[in-house]
Amino acid sequence: MTMTKWSKVFFLSILTLSLVALAACGSDDNSDDSSNNESEESTETSGESNEEETSENNEEENTDSEELEGSVVIDGSGTVYPLMSKMAEEYMVNAQPNVSVEVSRSGTSAGFEKFLVEDGTDFNDASRLIKDEEAEKAEELGIDVKELKVALDGLTIVINPENDFATELTEQQVIDIFLGEYTKWSDIDDSWPDEEIQTYGPNENHGTYEFFYENILEEQDLVDSINLQQEYSTLVTLVAEDKNAIGFFGFGYYDNNQDQVKAVHVDFGDGPVEPSLDTIAEDGEYANFTRPVFTYLNVNQAEEKPQVLDYAIWLMENVNDYAGEVGFAPLPDEETNQLAEELKELK
C-alpha cells in the first residue's frame, strides 16, 4: 500500500515535469518561427524596395543617355593628342563602353588632309586655327566644320637639365636664339659657355611649329641648323641628351617629362615667368606664349552617326575636369557649356 502511494506520487511528478518541458519547447519554437517570419518579411520588403530603386535608376539612366555603338575616328595635333587620348579613354570607360574612340597624332596640318576628304576622320585636333585654304576646301567638299575650343596650352622653352645658366631668358632672347642671331651661349652672356647652341623643335606638320613661326617669330625663318622632328618623344630625348640643347613644344610634354628636361622662365617685361597651369592664360602672366587648342568636328558625320555627336557633347561637358591632368589649362566653364549647348541643337 505504501509502495503504491509513492509510485503514484513519483509518476505524477514525472508527468508534471514533462508537461512543463514540452510547454517551454513549444514556446521557443513559436518564438523562433515568429522571428524567422519577421526576418523573411523584412528581407522580402527590402528586396522589393531595392528592385524598385534599381528599376527607377535604370529608367533614369536610359532617359539620360542611350547606349551607342560604332567608332569615332580622330587625328591631328600631336600637342592635343594627350588630352584627346585621355578624354577618349574616360568616355569609353564611363559613358559609352560599346563605342570605340580611335585617336591618332599625325600633326595638325597632316590631320586636316585626312579630315578634309570624302569619308574622312570625324574630328581633327589642332594646335592652331583652321587656315583659310582649309576652310575653303571644306566648303568645296560640302563639309560643314564646327570649331571646338577645348583648352589652353603654354608653348614651353626647354633646356637640358645640366644647363644651369640659361634658366631665365627674355622673350627677345628666345626669339633671337631661334632666328640664329646668337650662335653660342657666350653671345648672350660672356660668362656663359663658349659652346654652340643646338636648337630643336617640331616639324612643319605640327601646329606648334606654325604657332611659333607665325606668332612668336612673326614669320621670320628659323635658324638653318635647327633640328625639327615629327615625334615629340624624340624631341624630349634629344634635348635630354644634349647639354647645349634648347627646344620648344607644348607645356604638356614638358610637364610629363620634368625628369628629362627643364623649362626656361621667360621674361616678357615684368620679370621671369615659369610656365604652369596657374600662369598659362590668354590674359595671364604667360599670355604671350599661351594659345588655345581645338578639335574640329565634321558636322555632316555627326548628324549621320549618333556616337560622333554624343562624343562631341560629352567632350565639351567634361573636358575641364581632365585638362589639368595632362598639362592643359582649362577654359572658363561658360565657354565649354556654350559649345555643348550648340552641339545639342544638332540632334
C-alpha positions in Angstrom: 0.0 0.0 0.0 2.8 2.3 0.9 4.6 1.4 -2.3 1.6 2.2 -4.4 1.2 5.6 -2.9 4.8 6.6 -3.6 4.6 5.2 -7.1 1.7 7.4 -7.9 3.5 10.5 -6.5 6.6 9.7 -8.5 4.5 9.2 -11.6 2.7 12.4 -11.2 5.9 14.3 -10.6 7.5 13.0 -13.8 4.3 13.8 -15.8 4.3 17.3 -14.5 7.9 18.0 -15.3 7.4 16.5 -18.8 4.4 18.8 -19.5 6.4 21.9 -18.3 9.3 21.0 -20.6 7.0 20.5 -23.6 5.3 23.8 -23.0 8.7 25.5 -22.8 9.9 23.9 -26.1 6.7 24.9 -27.8 7.2 28.5 -26.7 10.7 28.6 -28.0 9.7 27.1 -31.3 7.0 29.6 -31.8 9.3 32.4 -30.9 11.9 31.2 -33.5 9.2 30.8 -36.1 7.9 34.3 -35.4 11.4 35.8 -35.6 12.2 33.9 -38.8 8.9 35.1 -40.4 9.6 38.7 -39.4 13.2 38.4 -40.9 11.9 36.8 -44.1 9.2 39.5 -44.4 11.8 42.2 -43.8 14.1 40.7 -46.4 11.4 40.4 -49.0 10.3 44.0 -48.4 13.9 45.2 -48.6 14.4 43.2 -51.8 11.2 44.7 -53.3 12.4 48.2 -52.3 15.9 47.6 -53.9 14.3 46.3 -57.0 12.1 49.3 -57.3 15.1 51.7 -56.7 17.2 49.8 -59.3 14.4 49.9 -61.8 13.9 53.7 -61.2 17.7 54.3 -61.5 17.9 52.3 -64.7 14.9 54.2 -66.1 16.7 57.5 -65.3 20.0 56.3 -66.9 18.1 55.2 -70.0 16.4 58.5 -70.2 19.6 60.4 -69.8 21.8 58.5 -72.2 21.2 56.0 -74.9 23.5 53.0 -75.3 25.5 53.6 -78.5 28.0 51.6 -80.6 30.3 52.1 -83.5 33.5 54.1 -83.8 34.8 57.7 -83.6 37.9 58.5 -85.6 40.2 61.4 -84.5 43.5 62.5 -85.9 45.6 65.7 -85.9 47.7 67.6 -83.5 50.4 65.8 -81.5 50.1 68.6 -78.9 46.4 67.9 -78.4 46.9 64.2 -78.5 47.5 63.6 -74.8 44.3 65.5 -73.9 42.1 63.8 -76.5 43.5 60.4 -75.7 42.6 60.9 -72.1 39.1 62.1 -73.0 38.6 59.1 -75.3 39.6 56.7 -72.5 37.3 58.3 -70.0 34.4 58.3 -72.5 34.8 54.6 -73.3 35.1 53.6 -69.6 32.5 55.9 -68.1 30.0 56.9 -70.8 29.8 54.5 -73.8 31.7 51.3 -73.4 30.5 49.9 -76.8 31.9 52.9 -78.7 35.5 52.7 -79.9 37.2 56.1 -80.0 40.4 55.9 -82.1 42.9 58.8 -81.6 46.0 59.3 -83.8 48.6 62.2 -84.0 49.8 62.9 -87.5 50.1 66.6 -86.7 47.6 69.5 -87.3 48.3 70.1 -91.0 48.6 66.4 -91.9 45.5 65.7 -89.9 43.5 68.3 -91.8 44.4 66.4 -95.0 42.8 63.3 -93.6 39.8 65.3 -92.3 39.0 67.2 -95.5 38.3 64.3 -97.8 35.2 62.2 -98.5 34.6 59.8 -95.6 37.5 61.4 -93.7 38.1 61.5 -90.0 35.3 62.6 -87.6 37.5 65.1 -85.7 40.8 66.9 -86.4 42.7 68.1 -83.4 44.6 71.3 -84.0 47.0 73.5 -82.0 46.2 76.4 -84.3 43.2 77.8 -86.0 42.0 76.3 -89.3 43.6 78.1 -92.3 41.6 80.0 -94.9 42.6 77.5 -97.6 41.5 74.6 -95.4 38.1 76.2 -94.7 37.7 76.8 -98.5 38.4 73.2 -99.2 35.8 72.1 -96.6 33.3 74.3 -98.4 34.1 72.9 -101.8 33.6 69.4 -100.5 30.4 70.3 -98.7 31.8 69.5 -95.3 30.2 71.5 -92.5 33.0 72.1 -90.0 32.5 73.2 -86.4 35.4 74.6 -84.3 35.5 73.4 -80.7 38.0 75.2 -78.5 38.9 72.6 -75.8 41.8 74.0 -73.6 44.8 76.4 -73.3 48.4 75.4 -73.9 51.6 77.2 -73.0 54.4 77.0 -75.5 57.3 75.9 -73.4 61.0 76.6 -74.0 63.1 73.7 -72.7 66.8 73.1 -72.0 69.0 70.3 -70.8 68.8 69.6 -67.0 72.5 70.3 -66.7 72.1 73.8 -68.1 72.3 76.0 -65.0 72.9 79.3 -66.8 70.1 79.9 -69.4 67.3 79.1 -66.9 65.9 82.7 -67.4 65.7 84.4 -70.8 63.8 87.4 -72.1 61.2 86.9 -74.8 63.6 88.7 -77.3 66.5 86.4 -76.4 64.3 83.4 -77.1 63.4 84.8 -80.5 67.0 85.7 -81.4 68.2 82.2 -80.4 65.8 80.6 -82.9 66.5 83.1 -85.6 70.2 82.4 -85.3 71.2 85.8 -84.0 73.1 84.0 -81.3 75.2 81.0 -82.3 77.0 80.4 -79.0 75.8 80.7 -75.4 78.6 83.2 -74.8 77.0 85.5 -77.4 74.1 86.1 -75.0 76.3 86.5 -71.9 80.1 86.4 -72.0 80.1 84.5 -68.6 78.2 81.6 -70.3 80.0 78.7 -72.0 81.6 79.3 -75.3 79.6 76.4 -76.8 77.4 76.2 -79.9 73.7 76.5 -79.2 71.7 73.5 -80.5 68.1 74.3 -81.4 65.2 71.8 -81.6 61.5 71.8 -82.4 58.6 70.0 -84.1 58.5 70.0 -87.8 56.1 71.7 -90.3 53.4 69.1 -89.9 52.6 70.5 -86.4 50.5 73.4 -85.4 53.1 74.1 -82.7 55.7 74.9 -85.4 53.3 77.1 -87.2 52.3 78.9 -84.0 55.9 79.5 -83.1 56.8 80.6 -86.7 53.8 82.9 -87.2 53.0 84.3 -83.7 56.3 84.4 -81.9 58.9 84.8 -84.8 56.4 86.8 -86.8 57.0 84.7 -89.9 60.8 85.1 -89.9 62.7 82.0 -90.9 64.1 79.7 -88.2 67.8 79.2 -88.0 69.0 76.8 -90.7 70.7 74.5 -88.3 67.5 73.7 -86.2 66.7 70.0 -85.8 63.0 69.6 -86.5 61.3 66.3 -85.6 57.9 64.7 -86.2 57.7 62.9 -82.8 57.6 64.9 -79.6 59.0 62.0 -77.7 62.1 62.2 -79.9 62.5 65.9 -79.1 62.4 65.2 -75.4 65.1 62.6 -75.8 67.3 64.9 -78.0 67.1 67.8 -75.5 67.7 65.4 -72.6 70.9 64.1 -74.2 72.4 67.4 -75.4 73.8 69.7 -72.7 73.7 72.7 -75.2 70.1 72.0 -76.4 67.2 74.4 -76.4 63.9 73.4 -77.9 60.1 74.2 -77.8 56.9 72.3 -77.6 53.6 72.3 -75.7 53.5 72.5 -71.9 52.0 69.0 -71.5 55.1 67.3 -72.9 57.3 69.3 -70.6 55.0 68.7 -67.6 55.2 64.9 -68.2 58.9 64.8 -68.7 60.3 67.1 -66.0 62.8 64.4 -65.1 64.4 64.8 -68.5 64.1 68.5 -69.4 64.0 71.9 -67.7 61.7 74.8 -68.5 63.1 78.2 -69.2 61.4 81.0 -67.2 60.6 83.7 -69.8 60.7 87.4 -69.0 58.0 89.3 -71.0 58.9 92.6 -69.4 57.8 92.2 -65.8 60.2 89.6 -64.6 60.7 85.9 -65.4 57.6 83.7 -65.6 57.6 80.0 -65.1 55.1 78.2 -67.4 52.4 76.5 -65.2 48.7 75.8 -65.1 48.4 79.0 -63.0 50.3 81.3 -65.4 49.1 79.9 -68.7 46.1 82.1 -69.6 45.1 84.3 -72.5 45.2 87.3 -70.2 47.7 85.9 -67.7 51.4 86.3 -66.9 52.3 83.8 -69.7 49.9 85.2 -72.2 52.4 85.9 -74.9 53.2 82.2 -75.2 49.7 81.0 -74.5 47.4 79.6 -77.2 44.1 77.9 -77.4 43.9 74.4 -78.8 41.0 72.9 -80.7 39.3 70.0 -82.2 37.3 70.4 -85.4 34.1 68.4 -85.9 32.8 67.1 -89.2 29.1 68.1 -88.6 27.8 66.0 -91.6 29.2 62.9 -90.0 28.0 63.9 -86.5 24.5 64.1 -87.9 24.7 60.7 -89.5 26.5 58.9 -86.7 25.0 59.4 -83.2 28.1 58.2 -81.4 30.2 61.0 -83.1 27.8 63.7 -81.9 27.5 62.1 -78.5 31.2 62.1 -78.0 31.4 65.8 -79.1 28.8 66.8 -76.5 30.4 64.7 -73.8 33.8 66.1 -74.6 32.7 69.7 -74.1 30.7 68.8 -70.9 33.7 67.1 -69.3 37.0 68.4 -70.8 37.6 70.9 -67.9 37.6 68.0 -65.4 40.6 66.3 -67.1 42.6 69.1 -68.9 44.9 69.8 -66.0 45.8 66.1 -65.6 47.6 66.1 -68.9 49.1 69.6 -68.8 46.4 71.9 -70.2 44.8 74.9 -68.6 41.0 74.6 -68.6 38.7 77.1 -70.2 36.1 79.1 -68.4 33.0 76.9 -67.8 30.8 79.3 -69.7 32.8 78.7 -72.9 32.6 74.9 -72.8 29.0 74.9 -71.7 28.0 77.2 -74.5 29.7 74.9 -77.1 27.9 71.8 -75.5 24.5 73.5 -75.9 25.3 74.4 -79.5 26.1 70.8 -80.2 22.9 69.5 -78.6 21.0 71.6 -81.1 22.3 69.3 -83.9 20.3 66.4 -82.5 
